[in-house]
Amino acid sequence: MPTITDHAIATPNKPAFIMGATGECVTFGELDARANQVAQLLRAEGVQQGQHIAMMMKNCREFMEVMFGCMRAGVVFTPISTHLKKDETAYILNNCRAQLFIASGSLVEVAAEAAEQAPQLQRSFVIKGEKAGFSDWHAALVEQSADPIPDQSLGVPMLYSSGTTGKPKGVFRAPENIDLDAPHPLKLAGAYYGFNADTVYLSPAPLYHAAPLHYNTLNLIQGGTSIIMERFDPQEALALIEKYKTTHSQWVPVMFVRMLKLPESIRAQYDVSSMQRAIHAAAPCPIDIKRQMIDWWGPVICEYYSSSEGVGFTIIDAEDWLAHPGSVGRPLTGIPKILDEQLQELPVGEVGQIYFAEVARFEYFDEPGKTEEAFDTRGWGTVGDMGYLDGEGYLYLTDRKNFMIITGGVNVYPAEIEGLLVTHPQVADVAVFGIPNEEFGEEVKAVVQLMNHAEASQETAEALMHWMKERLSSVKVPKSVDFMEQLPRMDNGKLYKRHLMDAYH
């Protein structure tokens, strides 16, 4: 597989990526030179092959430059969520043993508070900002040579789980081959989706998440151009598709919801016919939402199921999905197994915990106990999701094991209820979870974010429950509905559901 340097030599003036809001363009020649400077700076700061740095950065050109600099310096880099508070950030800094920390100027206050709790940090930098204890990133970088470092090797990301059910865990996979020219593990997915030098990829999500980080890496290594949104806005996303005639994109279901909630008159303004593959994952997509997207964009909607841990990978295109609505497809890697509490295989159609056989082992960094919990004695791996297989081997998700509600002995999966409620015209977002009930153990609770928060009332709550009673079995209908102006949803589409649950327990 080619490298960024190959493209810098062959097509130095071709845009590697363009920032969506500002139109700032970075060519392959510029990216290659800057990546070399980043690698030189890392070595100047004493960061060697196999050592770790952390970055808490908004979507910006510097994120991409740091990432590719680490990848040619053999450095393990950990992007940190821009929404974390100081203690969670400090936990990751310490857990990943970061020697160097880079933060965006708009995040430097939280970054500084976290850095104070991370004694192993040797140096901290700020991008476009000032803070005591933080050096100016650009001032340090401009002093570096743009020549390659003499000891180039392949660096890798170490991403942290979302922490939706507990403390975040670092997912570490050492590179199979540290040679920069080694075949890249993304090649399989890239071939399936048709990524090549002509690809124009729209990246609407934060770069610190696994999918946008990996797909942008894949696209640039193939010689394509990425259009990177600084932050997701549904109308701006449509405008960028039209402006740059983007061919590929990657989404989470809540982005589909927000685009579909735009007035039809606005949606109709934009030409999205250039889109060849609109890829989505990260959370279960409500069936009605996906049908509406296929009706709107055509059979370009593709779905995959995987995880930061890389335990299995399933894939399904629009035609296959229409024949198996709700499925996340059949495996590209790994063999899905549905197991009961005793780790015995369940028959077709029965819900259990999803494991994958024939997968490469990963580790939760510095967490041997949690790593062991992720595998059974056969080496089958899991990330705690629940689901079932049909007779043709198609996998269906129900929900996280941690979020399953047991009410009166009946298992209820919140994702099904959330998928229905979000299609109601008044509802912008929703979280469903279990709360204590003396008689039944747990009862179903819904917390709703309305399109217009001024409509929040007991009457609206009762109307929503009545609407659900006409569409769901009684055991699944929430016993009560509360309203929040803004749900704590992360940019990767996942809810900080444990924060909501804690408030009701």
N, C-alpha and C positions, 0 to 999 in steps of 0.2 A: 504494500500500500504506500502511496506517495506521502511525503511530508510537507509541512508548510514551507520549508526551505525550497523544495522542488518547485512549488507553485510560485514562490518569490523569484526564482530564476526564470521560469518559463513565462509567467504572466505577472510581472511585478506591479503593474498599474491596475490590475483587476481588483475590484472591491472584495475584501475578505468579509467585512461586516459593515453595516450601516446602522447607526442608532436611530430608532424610529422617530422620536419627537424632534430631535435637532437636525437630523440628516447628516450628522458627522460621519465621514467615511474613512475607514482604515483599509489601505490596500494590503495585498499579500507581502509586498516589499517592505512596507512600514511595519506590519505585524511581525515579520521575521526579524527585522533589526531590533525592534523593541523587546521581543522575546529573548534575544541574545543579551540585551542589556539587563533584563531582569535576572537571567541566569548568572551573569557576571556579578550583579549586586548580591545575589544570594551567596555566592562563593566569598565575596568580599566580607560579608557579614558572618562567615564561618558556617554557613548551612551546607552540609555535605550530602552526598547520595544517601537516600534512605532516611534522612531526618525530616522533621515535620515543621510546617508553618501553618498559620491560620489566617483567614481573611474574612472580614465582616464588611461587605461592600454591597452597595446598591448596584443595579444594572448600569454599567458604564464601560467605556473602552478599556479602562485600566484592568477591569476584572478579566477580560479576555487575554490581555497582555501578560498579566501575572500567571494565569492558568497555563498558557503555552510556554512561558519561561520556566515554570516548575516542571513541566512535562519534558523539557530537554535538559534539565539539571538533575534528574533522578530524585526529585524532592516530592515528598508526600504532602499534599495541600488539602486543608480542611476549610471549605466555605461554611460560614456560620449564618444561620437565619438572621435577617435584619430585624426581626420582630422580638427576638429574645431579650430578656432583662439581664441585669448585671450578673446575678448569681448563676443563671443557666449558661450564660456566655463564659463565665469563669470556669464552670464545671467542664465545659468542652475544651477550653484552653489548656486546662490541667490534664484532662484525660488523654488528649492527643499529644501531650508533651511538646506543644508548639515552642519553637525557639524564637520565632519571629511572628509579628502580628501586624496586619495591614488593615486599616479601617477607613471608610468614607468619612469625609468631614461632617456630614449630617448625622453620623452615628457615633462620633468620637466621644461624646459624654458617657454613654453606656460603655463603650469600648475601654475608656480610661478607668472607669470604676471596676470593670472586670479584670483589666490588666493588673490592677493593684493586688488582686487575689491570686495572681499567677506568678509566683516567684521565679519559675524557671525561664520566663521570657527574657531574652537577651536584648531585644530591640523592638520598638513599636514605631510604626509609620502611619501618617495620616495623609489622605489624598484630598487636596483642595480644602484645607482647613488648618487650624492651629490649636495645639493643646500641649500643656506642659508635660514633658515625658515622651512626647511623640515627635519624631523627626519628619521633615517634609519629604514625601515620597519622590516627587518629581525632581527636587533639588538633588537628591541622592542618585536618582536614575540617570540624569543627564551627564553625570561625571563618568558613567561607565562606557566601556567600549562596546560597539555593536558587532564585534567579531564573536564567533562561537567560542564557548569555553572548551578547553582541551579534553575534558572528561565527560562529554555528553552521555546521558543515559535516560531511559524512559522513566518519568515520574508519573505518579498516579494520584487521583483524588481519594480521600478517605471521608466519606459522607456520614452524617449522623442521622439516625432514625428520627422521625418527626417528634417523638416524645409525647404523642397524643395519649398514651396509656401509662407513662412513667418517665423516668430519666432517659434522655436520649442516649443511644448506643452507637459508637463508632463502628462502621462496617469496613473492615480492612481486607483487601485482596492484594497480595504482593503481585507485581507484574510477572507474567509467566516467562517473559524474556525482556531483559532490560535494554536490549538493542533497539535503537530508535526506528530501525527499519523492520522490526518484527511485525508479523501480521496482527492487525488490530482486532480485538474481540468484537468491535462494533460492526465489523465487515458483514456478518450474516444478516443483521437487521437492515443495514444499509442497502444490501442487494435486494432484499425483499421489498423494501419501500421505493427502490429506484433512485436512491441518492447518487448523483454524479456531478461532474463539473458544471453542468447547466442548471443545477438545482438552485432555486431562490427560496430560502427557508425562513418563514416567519416564526420568531421566538417570542411569545407573549408573556412568558412566566419568568419568575426570578431565576437568575443563573445559579444561585446556590443550591437549587434542587437538582436531583439526579438526572431527570429526563432532559431538561433544557441544557444542562451542562454536557451530557453525553451526545445529544443530537447536534448541538453546535460544533462540538469536537469532530464528530463524524462528518458533518457537512463541509467544514473547512479543510479537513484532511483530504476529502474527495475533490477539493477545488471549487466547491460551490460558494455562494454568497449568502450570508445570514442577515436578516433584518431584525434587530433586537429592540424590543419595546422596553423603555425605561420602567414602565408600569402598565398593567393591563387596563385598557379602557375598551368597552365593546365596540363603540362606533369607530374609534381610532384604528382598531384591529382591522375592521372591514375596509377602512380607507387605505391602509397600508397594503392589503391584499391587492386592491385595485391599482394603486400607484406603482408598485414594484412587480406586479404580475407574479406574485409568489406562487410557487408550485407545490411546496410542502409546508406543513405546520404541525405543531404539537400542542394539545390542549388538555385541560381538565374539565370535567362535566359542569362545574359551576360557571365556567366561561361560556359554555354552550347556553346555559340557562340565561345568563345576562345578555347575550346577543339576541336570543329569542324573545326576551322581554322588551327589546327595543320596539317602538312603534313600527308597524309594517311599512309606513311611508318612508321611514329612515332606512330600514333594511333594504328596501327596493332600490335605493339610490346607488348601491355599490355593486360593481361587477366582480364576482368571485369565481368566474368561469376558468381562470388560470389554475385553480387549485387541483392538483393531481392526487395528493394524499394528505388528508387531515387526520392526524394520528391523535388518539386520546387514551388516557389511562389514569392511574393514581387513586381513583375512587369509583365505586359502582355508578354507572350512568343510568338514570331512570329510563325505562323503555320508551315512554312517550316522548321524552326529550330527544332521544336518539332518532326516533322515527321522524320527528320534525326537522332535525338537522339533515337527514338523508333526503327528505322531501325538498329542502331548501337548496342544499349544496350538491345533491346528486350522490351517486354511489362511490364517493371518494373518502367517506368516513371509515377509518380503520381503527381497530382497538387492539391493545395488547394488555396482558397482565403479567407483571413481574414485581420486583421490589429492589430497594437499594442493595439488599443482600444478594441479589441475583439468583435466588432459589427458584429455578424454573422460569420459563418464558412461553406464554401462549399468545396466539395471534388470531385475529378474525377480520375479514373484510366485510364490506356492506352487504354484498349479495349473500354471503354465508350467514351473516347475522340475521338478515330478514327471514331466512329459513330456520334459524335457531335464536329467536329474539331473547335477549337477556344474557346470552352466552358471552364469555370472554375468549372463546375459541379452543383450538387444539394446540398441543405443545410444539414449539419450535426447538426448545431444549428442555430436558428433563421429562419424566413420566409422572403425571399427576396421580396421586393416591388419596382416597378419602378414608380417614381413620376415625374410629370411635375412641372413647376415653381410655380403653385398654390397648390402643394402638393396633387394633385389628381392622382389616379392610372392610368397608361397608359396601353393600350392593348398589347397583345403579339406582339413582334417584334419591338416595338417602343422604341427608346433610351430616357432615362431619368436618373435622379439621383437615385442611388441605396440606398435604406433604408432596414433595417431589422426589422421586428416585432418580439415580444417575445424574446427580448434580455435583459440581465442584464445591468443595468445602470452603466456607468463609470463616472468619472469626470476628466476634465483637471485641474490639481493641481493649486489651487489658481487662476483659470480663470473661474469664474461662468458664465460670458457672453458667452464664447466660448463653455462651456458645454451645455448651453441652446440651442445654435445654432445647436448642433449636434443631437437634438431630436425634433420631432414634438409633437403636442398636444396629439397624441395617444401613445406617448412613443416609436415610431419607431426611430431608430438611423441610422446615416450616417457618413461616413468619407469623403464625397465629390466625390466619384467615379461615373462615368457614365457607363451605360450599358443597356442591355435588356434581356428579358426572351423569350425562345422559347415555343412552344406549349406543350412540355413535362416537362416544369419547369426547364430547364437547363439555368444557368446564363452565360452571355457573357459580358466581359468588353470592353469598347471603350477607355476611358481615364479619367484622372482627369478633373473635371469640370473647374478647374482653367486653364487647358492647352488647352481647346477647342478653335479652331480658327473659327471665323465667318467672312467669306469672301463673300461679295455680298449677304448676307443673308443666305448663306449655311453653315451648321455646318460641320467642318472638324476635325477629330480626329487624332492628330499627331502619336499616337501609331501604327496605320495602316501603315502609310508612313514609319515610322522608322523600322517596322517589315519587310517591303519589302526591303528597302535600305541595311539593314545589311546583307542580303543574297548575295549581289553583291560581287564578289571575291576580288575586290580592297578595300572594306569597312571593317574597324575594328569596328567602332562604329559611332553612328549618333544621333543627336538631331534635332527635328523638332518643330517649334513654329511659332506663328504669329507675324508679325511686322506691323507697321502702313502703311496704303495705303490710299491716299486721295480719290480715286474713290470707292474702295471696302471696306473701313474700316480697313481691315487687309489683308495681303497676306501671303502665306506659305513660310517659310524660312527653309533651311536645313543647319546645320553645321556638317561637316563630318570629322571623324578621319580615315585616310587611313591606310592600312596595311603598306604602305611605303610612308612616308610623302613627300619624294622627288618627288613623282608623282603629287603633288598638283599643279594644273594649271587651267587656264580658259578652256583649251581643255578638261581636265578631268571633270570639272564641267558640261560642255555642254554635254559630253558623258553620264554622270550620269542622267542628266535631260531627254535626249533622251531615255535612257533605261527605265526611269520611265513612260514616255509618252506612251510607248508600253504596260504598265501594269496597269496604273491607269487612272481614269477619269481626265480630264484636270483641274478641279477645285482643285484637290488634289496634283497635281504636283508642287513642289516648284518652285517659280519664280526665285530663285537664290540659289546657293550653295557656301558656304564658307568652308574653311578648317582650322582645328586646329590640332596641333601635339598630344594633349592629351585632351580629353573632361573631364569636372569636374564631373566624376561619382563616387558615393560612393560605398563602398564595398558591400552594400546590393543590388546593382543593380540599384539604383535610381540615376537619374541625378540631380545635382544642377541646374535645368533648369532656375530657376529665375535669377541666376547670368548671364547666357547667354542672357536671355530676356532683362535684365536691360541694357546690353551693346548696344542693338539695339533700345532702346526706348528713 
